[in-house]
Amino acid sequence: AKPCRFFDAADVFTMLEIKCQGANLTRFFTIWASQSPWAEVLQEGHCVGRTRPHQGGDKNPRWDDPPFVLDPSRGQQLVFRVLIPSSSVMGHKDVLCGEGTLAVPELMRQQQQFVLPLHKGCDPTGF
């Protein structure tokens, strides 16, 4: 995460720049031979950014999408999620591979990239 400063006349406010670079998942979450995970970031339950799926990324997806920019004043809780698409008889549904939660103030103190553990329920699923 990298703070960004924007200047507007007399006002100065800080925005947060977040780049999801990749994940290391502990297992497959589909019965198919391959999975194409993507990452998304939620702030107080609202999606503020999403990567493109890494086609065939399987258990080690990597993303090179532009960073997400968010306003830290809009909520103190961020959820990082990794998902894959899955088709079912009833239609299309996304499958959660894992998620991790981080407080915005803790993220603002980070000076370099960091690793966030991912869980699905109580089970660790990667980072």
N, C-alpha and C positions, 0 to 999 in steps of 0.2 A: 504494500500500500504506500502511496506517495501523496502527501498533501499538495494540493494545487492552490495557488492564490489567484483570485480574480479581483480586478480593480474596477470600481464603478463610481465615478465622481468622488464622493467623500467616504463611501462605504468600502470596507475590505472584509471579505468573508472567505472561509476556507472550504474547499471541496475536497473530497477524497477520491483518488484514482486507484482502482483495483484491477489487477490483471490476473486472471486464472490461467496458469501455465500448464497444468497437467494433474493427473492423479495416478496413484498406484493402488489398484483394487486387489483384494485378496482372492476374489473368485469371479466366475461368470454369473450373470443374473438373467440369463436367457437360455432356452433349450437349443437355440440355433448355434451354428458353428462360429458365429462372430457377433460382436456387439459394437455399437457406435455411440459411445457416451458423449454427453455434453455437460457443461456446468452452468449453473445459474446462481445468482446472488439475490437473496430476499432481504429487504429492510423492513422490519415491522410487518412482515407478511406480504409485502408488495414486491414483485420482481423488478429489480433495478438494472439487471444485466443478464445476458445469456450468451454463451459461446455457440459457435456452429458445432454440430456433431463431428467427432473425429471418426470418419468412416473406417471401420476395421480397427479402431483403437483398442478394442478388447479390454484387457486389464491394465493397460498403460497408455491411456489417451493423453495426447498433447494438444494444446490449443495455442494459436498465434493471433487470436482476435485482438482488436484494439481494446485498451482498458475501458472499464466502466467508470463513469464519474458520478458520484453521489454526494448529496448534502448530508453531512453528519448530524445536522440539527433535526433532521426528519425522523430520527429514531435511534435508539441506543443499542439495538440488537441486530446483528447480521447473521443470516443462515446461508452457508455455502452448501449447495447440493449437486450431486452427480447423478444423472438419470440416463436411461436408454429408452428408445421407443419399443413398444411391444404390441403386436396385433393379437386380438382375441376374436372369438366368434361374435361377440357383441359390439365390436368396434375397436378403436385405437385407444390405448392407455399407456401413459408413461410409467416406467418402473424405476423406483428409487434404488440407487446402488448404495448410497450413503450420504450423510449430511453432518456438518459440523457447525457449531454456533460460536460466535465471537462477539464480544462487546466492542462497540465503536471506540470508546476511550482506549481500550487495550490495543486496538488496531492502529490508532493514531500515534501510539508510542513506538510502533515498529519502525525501524530504520532500514530494514532489508527484508528480503522475501522470507517467508516462514512456512512451516508445514502445519496443517490443521488436521487432526485425526478425524476420520469419517466413521459414522456408526449408522446402523439400521436397527432401530429399536435399541436393545442393549448390546447387540453384537458389533464388534469392530469390523469394519469392511475395507479399511484402507486409510490412505492419507493423501 
